[in-house]
């Protein structure tokens, strides 16, 4: 469990060199390593975006992370589990502002309620040409959600301890690349919720840092 004392420890860990690609590849689909290698030059022109890994401690002292299921219309990631976030806009001072703004727009959690703990390694997503900056935020209590149904189908709260369980990771084929291909990928399976792709890769790094 993460309590407020552990938050300070996590802040310190996030200020040090991060595992980055070592953690990402643990949960990467089989095609992703090759894509990342082939796309090294494309990253220079990638579109900036950001997500927020937002967690709180519930009434049972269980640490929960807030995930979203994307609406069915949202491009190549439609219907998939993700984290609140989105595209950087020119009016954003930096990608932290992007993550906070998008979190408020998508699920109604305002920036003033979030204690920003730190930032994970950026991750490049070749299919959508986005370079994503993941931030970690802490809420002192369970939030009330106001969902933007154009982008978010539902909010799903998942226990950190379940994600860290040895039995959480499975493997199967997923449809990808605009539903024209399948790829074998590791994924987190929690109460019939499947988390894979870039979101799983981001969570993998957070878990590795927490386990240090």
N, C-alpha and C positions, 0 to 999 in steps of 0.2 A: 504494500500500500504506500502511496505517496502522501505524506502530510506536509505541513508548511515548512518544517525543518528540512525535509527532503527536497523541497522546492529550491531552497538555497543551495543545496548540494548539486541539484540538477543544473542550476544556473552556472555554477562553477564548471561543471563538466562540459556544458555547451560552449563555454568560452575558450576551451582548449581545442587542439586539432581533432577533427571528427573522422570516423571510419569511412564515411562517404561511400565510394563505389564498392568497397569490400562488403559493406552491409547491404547495399542496394542489390547486388548480384545474387544474394542469398534468396531473394524473392522475385527475381527477374524471370519473365517468360523466356523460353529457350531461344527465341529469335532476338531478344533485346540486346544481348552483349554484342552480337554482330551488327545490329542497327546502330548502336552507340559508336562502335568503331568506324563504321562507314560514314556516320553523320558528324564526325568531329569538326569538319569545316562549316557545316550548316549551323552549328551551335552559335557561331559568331553573329548570325542574322536571326536568331530565334526571337520569338515574341516573349516578353517578360510576363510572368504571372506569379501568384503567390497563394498559398493555402495556410490555414490555421489548424494546428492540432490542439484542440480545445478540450481540457479535462476539468472535472470537478469531483468532489467526494460526496457520495450520496448519504442518505440517512442510515444506511447499514455500514457506513465506513468503507464502502467499496469505491475505488477510483474508476471513474467512467470517462471514456473518450467519446466525443461527439462526432459521428459520421453522418453523411447525407447520402441518400439515393437520388441520383440525377433523374430529372424528368425524362420521359421517353423521347422528347423531341431534340434533346441537346446533343447534336452531332454524333461523332464516332464513339463518344463515351456515354451515350444515352442509356439510362437504366442502370448504370454501374454504381457501385458504392464509391464514395469519394470523401473529401474533406471540404469544409466551407472555403471558398476562395474563387479566384478568377483572374481575369486579364488586368494587367497594369494599364492605368490611364495616365495621360500626360499631366493631368492635374494632381496625381499622387506624388508626394514628395519622394517616396521610396516604396519598395515592395512591402515593407511592414504596413504602411498606410493602406496599400492594396488589400492585404490580408484582413486587416481590421474593417475596412470599408465593405468588402465583399461578405464578410461574416455577418455584419449588421444587415446588409441588403438581403442575403439569402435566408438567414434563420432568425434575424431580429435581436441578436446579442450585440449590444453597443460596446464601443471601444473602452469606455470608462469602467466597465465591469470586468475587463480582462487584464490580469497581470501578465505582461509579456515576460516569459521565462528565458527565451533565447531563440536561436535560429539553427536549423539543421542544414546539411549540405544541399546545395541546389541540385536539381535533377532534371535532365533533359528528356522530353517526350517526343521521339521522332515522328510518330504518326500525325500529331497536331502541331509540331514545330514550336512547342512551348518550353521555355526554361523556367522551372518552378522553384521558387524559394519557399520552403516550409518553415513556419514559425510555430513555436510552442507557447500556449497561453493557459493560464490557470484561472478558474472561477471559484469564488468562495462559497457558492451555493449552486444548486441545480437551477438552470435558467428557465424562463418561460419563453417559448419559441413563437415567433411570427414568421411563417414560412412563405417565401416567394414561390408560389406553385408553378410559375413559368419555368423555373430552373430546378426546383427541389420537389421530389415526389414525397419524401418522408425523411424524418430525422431518426437515427438509430443510435442509441447509447450502448456502448460495448465496454465490458469490464476489462481493465488493463491486465488483470490477473488471468483472464481467459485468453487474451492475446498472447501472453507469455507462457501459456501452458505448452508442454511438449506435444500434446495431441492436437494443437490448434492448426498446424500446417498440414495441408493435403496437396495432392497434385491431380490435375485433370486437364483436358483440352478445352480451351475457350475460343469462341468465335472472335476474330479480330480483323483489322484492316478493312473497315467498312463492310463487315460480314462476308468478305470474300475468301477468308482463310481461317484456319484454326491454328492454335499454338498450344503446346504443352506448357503449363505454368504452375508454380507453387502458389498456394493461396491460403488465407486464414479462413477457417470455417467455424463460426460461432453462432449457435442457435439458428442454423440454416441460412445465415448471412455469409455471403462469399465476398472476400476482399482480396483483389488481385491487382496486377499491373503496377502502375506508378504509386498508387496509394499504399499497396503492400510493401513496396520497396522503401517508401518513406518511413512507414511504421517499423520496418525492420531495423533501420538505423536508430530510431528512438529506443527500441527495446535493447539493442546492443549497448547503447549509452547508459541506460538505466541499470543494466546488469553488470556494468564495470565495477 
